[in-house]
Amino acid sequence: MKTSRTQRGFSLIEVLVALVVTTMGLLGLASLQLLSIKTQHNAFMRGQATQLNHDMIERMRGNCAAALVGSYNLALTGTPGSGTDLPSTDLRQWRARIAQALPEGTGSIAVNATTRVATVTVRWNDARGDQGAENAPLVAGDPALLTFSESTRLCTQ
């Protein structure tokens, strides 16, 4: 008569398979955590851009006459004036806040005097750790180059 042996413990292959499955699950969790952090950072940067846009819009509303004659107009690559007048001071302070809050941040303003509509734009580098992208020059169409624009009517009269 033949006797059967009962199995005890796990074989080495079963242990390795369990280890691989557990490792894949942990890597998936780490990837989700990283994606969550990147998304949260992106939302924070967009919030900063919104606040900076609103700051300049309120400055222009406070000095509407100067805004309507073009004193606040500024290109993305332009340099704010060095004068002591209110528009030059506002533009320098605004650009300094953008540079401090957003990586490689800059801003532009275009005021249409006929329609009394101002368009305020903030642009920044959103590469955040992409290999080599942080130090590469930004060009139009680059996915790391984020732009947030807002248009609003300045004066009611």
C-alpha positions in Angstrom: 0.0 0.0 0.0 1.2 3.4 -1.0 1.2 6.2 1.5 0.8 9.8 0.5 2.7 12.6 2.0 0.9 15.8 3.1 2.1 19.1 1.8 3.7 21.4 4.3 4.5 25.1 3.7 5.0 26.9 0.4 7.3 26.1 -2.4 9.9 28.6 -3.5 8.0 29.4 -6.7 4.8 30.3 -4.8 6.8 32.7 -2.5 8.4 34.4 -5.5 5.1 34.8 -7.3 3.6 36.4 -4.2 6.6 38.7 -3.9 6.3 39.8 -7.5 2.5 40.5 -7.1 3.1 42.4 -3.9 5.9 44.4 -5.5 3.8 45.4 -8.5 1.0 46.5 -6.2 3.4 48.7 -4.2 4.9 50.2 -7.3 1.3 51.0 -8.5 0.6 52.8 -5.2 3.8 54.8 -5.4 2.9 55.8 -9.0 -0.5 57.0 -7.9 1.0 59.0 -5.0 3.4 60.7 -7.4 0.7 61.5 -9.8 -1.4 62.9 -7.0 1.4 65.2 -5.8 2.1 66.5 -9.3 -1.6 67.2 -9.8 -1.8 69.0 -6.5 1.2 71.1 -7.3 -0.3 72.0 -10.7 -3.5 73.1 -9.1 -1.5 75.2 -6.6 0.4 76.9 -9.5 -2.9 77.7 -11.3 -4.3 79.2 -8.1 -1.2 81.4 -7.8 -1.7 82.5 -11.4 -5.3 83.3 -10.8 -4.4 85.4 -7.7 -1.7 87.3 -9.7 -4.1 88.0 -12.5 -6.7 89.3 -10.1 -4.1 91.5 -8.4 -3.2 93.3 -11.6 -6.9 93.6 -12.7 -7.7 95.3 -9.4 -4.6 97.6 -9.7 -5.8 98.6 -13.2 -9.4 99.2 -11.9 -8.0 101.5 -9.3 -6.2 103.5 -12.0 -8.6 103.1 -14.9 -7.7 106.3 -16.7 -4.1 105.3 -17.0 -5.0 101.7 -18.1 -7.3 103.0 -20.9 -4.5 105.1 -22.4 -2.2 102.1 -22.5 0.1 102.8 -19.5 -0.4 99.2 -18.3 0.2 97.5 -21.7 3.1 95.1 -21.4 4.3 92.2 -23.7 5.4 88.8 -22.2 9.0 89.7 -23.2 8.7 93.4 -22.4 10.3 95.2 -19.5 8.2 97.4 -17.2 9.1 101.0 -17.1 11.6 102.3 -14.5 9.6 105.5 -13.7 8.1 106.3 -10.3 4.6 106.7 -11.7 1.9 104.3 -10.5 1.5 102.1 -13.6 5.3 101.5 -13.8 5.5 100.7 -10.1 2.5 98.4 -10.3 4.0 96.5 -13.3 7.4 96.1 -11.6 5.8 94.8 -8.4 3.5 92.5 -10.4 6.3 91.0 -12.4 8.4 90.6 -9.3 5.6 88.7 -7.6 5.1 86.5 -10.7 8.9 85.7 -10.8 8.8 84.8 -7.1 5.6 82.7 -7.2 6.0 80.8 -10.5 9.0 79.1 -12.0 10.3 81.2 -15.0 7.1 83.2 -14.6 6.2 86.2 -16.6 3.1 88.2 -17.5 1.6 90.4 -20.1 -1.3 92.9 -20.3 -3.3 94.2 -23.2 -5.9 96.8 -22.8 -8.4 97.7 -25.5 -9.5 101.2 -24.9 -12.5 101.0 -27.2 -14.2 98.1 -25.5 -12.5 98.8 -22.1 -11.5 95.2 -21.8 -8.2 94.2 -20.3 -6.6 90.8 -21.0 -4.0 89.7 -18.3 -1.8 86.7 -19.1 0.6 84.8 -16.8 3.0 82.2 -18.2 5.3 79.8 -16.4 7.4 76.6 -16.8 5.5 73.5 -15.5 8.3 70.9 -16.2 8.7 69.9 -12.5 11.4 67.3 -12.7 11.1 66.2 -16.3 14.5 65.1 -17.3 16.3 68.0 -19.0 13.1 70.0 -19.4 13.7 72.2 -16.4 16.8 73.8 -17.9 15.7 73.8 -21.6 14.5 77.1 -23.1 10.8 77.3 -23.4 9.3 77.7 -26.9 5.7 78.2 -28.0 3.8 74.9 -28.1 6.0 73.3 -25.4 3.7 71.2 -23.1 5.7 72.4 -20.0 4.8 76.0 -20.9 1.5 76.9 -19.1 -0.4 80.0 -19.8 -3.4 81.4 -17.9 -5.3 84.3 -19.4 -8.2 86.3 -18.1 -10.2 89.1 -19.7 -12.4 91.5 -17.9 -14.1 94.9 -18.4 -12.2 97.6 -16.5 -14.4 100.7 -16.2 -18.1 101.0 -16.3 -18.3 104.7 -17.4 
